[in-house]
């Protein structure tokens, strides 16, 4: 590594070589790493160092001297200021290549192994794909105009979004109507510094198959203010697409968007989403994938692994949400046991079992670690365990129980390459071997990447057991 130490304010020329997780591009000068936001690999850039220490520096672009062959014009006019999706300036095929490389390199760095990472399955849609939208809300000081949108990257400065091309157009129309009507009703927006004001977030759950949505007003209150009852009635009468309006009470001084306290104001408190031959009821607080086309690709990736390798399998489906995986796999499984902590999701799961006429799925409500422990104590065994944890990955104790419960294979669905790699390393140390990783593009034009890792118990993978 170079002995040269860059100082803040230094102006240099660089050519970034690749994207890294979290979205920046990485350039190296004599081995010294420099991270640049908004840079595309193979751009020739003039940059200014904004922060530097002995291990790395960050820089900002002053001039694109020569654009990369992969650089394209962003399709969203707010791309440069909105923190919603940061890679629109790179062509889509190149984004997918970079995501595959990020998964491979992250897993190799943490596990020390070169595991096969298959080409990323592209999203069927690269625009208009989001089925869940969460807008923070604020208000101008003088005119009291209500603003709703996304924060600028790395800040809490709100960008007022009138049109977002990665979500259904109806959400733009409803948002504009809510902004205008809330101001007319003198509904104040939340000020996070003062912890005052009423409307904190606007949340939408949208069904692509039905072209309907529910709207959730997240409020800094503990009871329903009549102004929100009026707002809900106006929204429902204006838009046939809106199936219901709900209120979520959140008085916490944290970044938490929604608490578990969601109540119905008008209409329904759920959406119905049809994927393939399956039907899913999804409530306001229940987890469901935000990109329906990619969700189907991931469901089919998991189903193919099970169907081709484990006939009539008994499956444990953990962190199961509304039991979407369990229901998708029920046709080829002997039995599915789904485990989910959120009560609303478990309730939806029970109804989804009925909606799909599934007779071989048991939905359990509770913390995965606790339920796993109970299953171990009962001497339960499963051919395949499916893990689909949140971004933080699995707790070590949960993995220990999953190892004991699983006879043949673990399929791990992850939205974070770093925690995936950490958990794969632990599973490798405890009798499992990763056969391959199949990424799928859930969040187009961003650094986020969903991956399906397929692990077999080592003696099976080595051919010593059936």
N, C-alpha and C positions, 0 to 999 in steps of 0.2 A: 504494500500500500504506500502511496506517496506520502512524503513528509510534509508536503505543502498543506498549509492550513488556510482555508478560505475565510474571509472576513465578511460580515454583513456589509452590503453595498458593492462588493466586487462584481464586475460585469465580465462575463465569459461567454464563449460559444460552446455548445454541447449538442450531441445527437443522442437522444434517449434510445435505449435498446429494447425496452419492454414495459408493459404495464405491470403494476404490482397490486396485491390485494389492498383494499381501501381506495384504489382508483388513480393514484399518481403514476407518472411515468418515471422510470429509473434510468439515469445516465451515470457513467463512471469515467472519472479522469484518473488514470494510473491506479485504478482499483478503488478510488474513493467515491462512495455513492452520493449522488445528488438527485433529490426527488423534486419533480416539477408537476404541479397541477395544471391540467388543460393542455398537456403536451401529448402528442401522438408519437409512438415509436417510429424512428427514422426521420422525424422532423429535424431540420438543421435550425438551431435556435440561438438567439442572443438572449441571455437571461441575467437577472440580478440576484445575487445571493441575499436571502432575507434572514436566514438563521443558519448558524454553523456551530458544530462542536467537533471533537476529535474523531467521532465515528461516522458522521454523515452531515449533509447540508440540505436545506430546502431552498428552492429558487422560484422566482416568478418570471414569466415570459415578457420580454421587452419587444422582441421582434421574431416573427417566423421568417427566417432567411430563405429557407427552401422547404416547402411542405412535404410531408411524407406521402408516398404513393397510396397510403391507406387513409389519408385525411379526406373527409368529405364535409359538405356544408350541413350543419345541424338543421333538422326539419322544424325544430321549435324555436321561435324568436326569443324566448326567455332562457334558452339553454345556458348562456354564459353567466346568468345571475341566479337561476333557480338551482337548489341543491337536490332536486328530485332524481335526476339521472344525468350522469356526468360524462358519458362516452359517445354521445351522438356525433361527435366530430370524427369518429373512426368508422370505417365501413363494417357492416354487420358480420360478414364472414370472418373478418380479422378479429373482431370482438370475441367471437366464439373460439378462435385459435388461441387467443391470449388467455381466455378463461380456462381452457384445457391445460395450458402451460402452468397457470397459477395453481391449479389443483395438483398437478404432477409434482411441481417443485416444492409446494408446501408440505405434501405428504412425504416426499423424499427427505426433506430437511429434518422433519420431526421423527419419522420412523427409521430413517437410514436405509430405506428400501426403495428400489425402483419398481413401483407397482404400475401395471398397465392402466392408463387412463384413456378411455375410448373417446372418439370425437364427440363434441357436445351436440346433443339433440337440439336443433334450433326451435325457437318458439314459433308456433303456427302463425301468430300475429306478432309483428314488431311495433305496431301502433294499436291504440284502442284495446289494450289487453288487460288492464287492471280491473279487477272486480271488487276490490276494497280500497277505499280512499279515506285518508284521515287528514283533514285540514286544520291546522291551528288557526285561531281567529284573533284579530286585534282591531284597534280602532284609532283613527287619526285624532290628534289632540283638539284641533280647532273645529273642523267640520263634523266631527264625530262619525265619519264614514266608516262602515264596517269593512274590514279586509279579511280575506281568507285565501290561503295558498300554502306554499312550502317555504321553509327557511332557506336563506342563502347558505351555501356549504360552510360548515364550521361556525355558524353564528345562530343567533335567535332573532335575526332581522327578517321580517316577513316579506315575501314577494307575493303581491296580490295576483292570483292566477285567474284570468278570464277564460283562457282556453288551454287545456292540457291535452296534447295529442296522444298520450299513452293511456287515456281513460275514455269511457263512453261519453259521447257528446251530451247526452241528457244530464250528466252530472254537472257539466259546465253551466247548463241552463238553470238547473235547480239551485246551484250555488249562488248564481247571480240574483235569482229571485229571493233567496234567503237573506243575502246581504242587504238588499234594498228594503225588504219587508221588516227585517229585524230593526233597521234604523228607523223606519216609520213607527214601529211599535215601541221605540225608545228602549230597546234591549241593549244593554251595555256589553262590550267585549271585555274579556278577562285581561288584566294587567298582571303578568307573573311577578314583576318586581314588587308591586304593592299588594298583591294577593287580593285584588278587588276587581269587580266587574262580573258579569254573569256568564256569557257564552264563551267557553274555552276552546272547544273543537266542534267541527262538523265531521261526522263519520257517515260514510255510505257503504252499504253492502248491496252489490248489484248482481242480478242473475242474468247471465248471457243467454241462456236458453229461453227464459221467459220475458226478457227485456223489461224487467221490473227491479225496483230497489226499495230498501228501507233507509230512512234518514234518522240519524241519532244526533240529538243536541246534547253535547257534554257541557254540564253547567257547574259553576261554583256555588252550589246551593244544596240544601237537604230536602227541599219539598218543591212541588210543582207550582211555579209562578204562572198566573193566568195569562201572562204575555206569551208564554210558550204554548199554551193551549190554543191561543188565537193564531200563532205562527203555524202550528201543525195543521189547523183547519184550512188556512190559506194555501199551504203547500199541497195538501191533499186535493183541494178543489181545483188547483191550477194544473196539476200534473197527474194524468191517468197512470203514468209509469210508477208513481210512488204508491207502494202497497201499504206502507205504514210509517208513522212518525213516532219516535221513542225519545225518552230522556234518560241520560246517565248522570248520576250525582257524583261529583268528584270535587271535594273540598281540600284535597291534599296539596301541600306545597312541594310537589315533586314533578318529574317529567312524565309520570304515568298518564297515559291518554285517557283510558277508561277504567273505572272500577267495576266490580261485579254487580253494582246496584243499578240495573237498567229497568225502566218501567215503560209500559206502553201508554202513549197519549191518544193516538188515533190509529185505526186500521190494524194490520197484522204486526207481529213482532219477529217475523222470520221471512226469509226468501226460500224459494224452491229452485234448485239447480239440477238440470238433467245433463248427465254425461254418459254418452253411449246408451246402454240400456238401463243404467242406474239412475235413481232419483235421490237427491240429498236435501234435507231440510237443514237450513243454516240460520241460527239465531244471531243476534247482535254481538254477543260475547264469545261465540264459538269460533275456534280456529278453523279456517279453510284456506287452501292455496289461493293466492291472488290472481294467478294466471291460469284460467280454466283449461286452455289448450295444452299447456305444458303439464298441468296436473294430470291430464289424461295420459300424456306420454310417460310420466313417471309411474302412474298406476300400472300401465302396460309393461313397463320395464321390470317392475317387481313381479308382476304376474307371470311374465315369460320365464324369469329365473325359477320361480316355484314350480310352474307347470312342466318345464323341461327336465327338472332335476329331482323333484320330491313329490311323487304321486300320492294323492289322498293324504296330504300333510295335515298335522295338527299345528296350528299357527298361533303364536302369541303376538299381538299387535299392540305395541306400547306407545304412549304419548299419542293416542289414537284420534283425538279430536272428535268429530262426529262419526267415527268409524268408517271413514271413506275407504281406506285401504282394506279393512276387514270385509266390508261389503263387496268391494271389487274382487277380492280373493275368495269369497264364500263359494262361488261356483265350482272351484277346483280344490277346495279344502275339505278335509274330514270335519274339522271344527276350527273356529276362530274364537279366541278370547281377547277382547279389546280392553285396554286399560287407559283411563283418562282422568285427570285431576279436576278439570273444570266441570262443575255440576251442570251448567247449561249445555255443554257439549255432550255430556253423558246422556242427558235427557233427549237431546236431538238424536243421538246414536240409537236409543231405544225406539224412537219413532221411525228412524231410517230403516231399521231392521224390519219393522212392520210394512213400511212403504214398499220395500223391495222383496217382500215375502221370503225373507231369509230365515231358515230354521236351524242354522248351525252356528250362530254367533251369540256369544254372551258378552254384554258390555258391563264392565266393572268400573265404579267410580272411586277414585282415591289416588294418593301419591304413588307413582310407579315403584319407588323403592319399597314402600310399605306393602303394596299388593304383591310385588315380586317375592318378598320375604314370606308372606303367607302362602304363596304357591309352592315355594321351596319346602316349607314346613309340612305341607300336605303331600309332598312327594310327586308333584306334577312334573311332567316332561313334555316338551314340544319339539317337533321336528325342525321348525323354523321360527325364529324370533325376529320380528320387524321392529326396529327402533327408529323413531322419527322425532328426536328431541328438539327443544328450542335451540337458539344460537349458541347458548353456553354449553351445549353437549350434555352428556350423561354424567351423573355423579358416579364416582368409582364404585360405591357400594351397589348401585343399580346395575352396573356392568358385572360385578361379582355374582349377583343373583341371576342375571341373564345368562351368564356362562354356565351356571349350575342347571338352569332350566332347559338349556338348548342341546339337543342331541346331534343335530346335523349342520345347520347353517344360521348365520345372522345376516340380515339385510339391514344396512344402516343408511337412512335417508338424512342428509345433512344440508343445512344452508350456510355452513361456515367451514371452509377448508381447514382452518387451524384447529378447531375443536374436533373435527372429524379425524384429523391426523393424530391428535393426542389420544383419542379413544381407540383408533385402530392399533396404535402402538401397544396400548394396554391389552387389547384383545389378542394381539400377536404373542405377547408375553404369557398369555394364559390359555393357549391351546387352539387358537383360531388363525387362519391364514387368508389374507385378502386375495381373491382370484382376479378381480378387476374393479375399476370404478367407472360408472357411467354418469357423466354430468348431463344436465338438461337446463336450458336457459329459461328460468322463471322470471327474472327481472331484466328485460332487455335494456341495453344502453347504460347499464350500471356495472359496477365491479362484482355485484352479488352473483353467486352461482350455487345452484342446487346440485347435489351429487347423490348417486345411489351406489354404495359400496357393497359388494357381495363377498361374504366371508364364509368359509367352510371350516368345520372342526378339523384340526390338523391331520388326525389319523384317516379321515375320510379323504381329505385333499391329497394325502400321500398314497392313497389306495390301499390302506391296511384294514379298513373297515367298511361295512356297507351301511 
